[in-house]
Amino acid sequence: ELGIHVLLGGHYATETFGVKALVAHLTERFGVSSEFIDQPTGL
């Protein structure tokens, strides 16, 4: 209602987007299988 937008993200959550995108790209580009193991550190 005030026109303010806020995105709250912790250290781990905001840094995994790039890694997940890279995994998807490499999987598609080279046809290899991959798995992202999501294990937050709690920091």
GIPE-V251280 format. One record per pair of residues at least 12 apart in sequence whose ideal C-beta (glycine too) atoms are under 6 Angstrom apart, sorted by sequence separation. I is the first residue (numbers start at 0). J is the second residue. D is the distance in whole Angstrom. If there is no record, write none. Layout:
i: {I:I}
j: {J:J}
d: {D:D}
This chain:
i: {22:19:11:11:10}
j: {35:35:39:40:42}
d: {5:6:5:6:6}
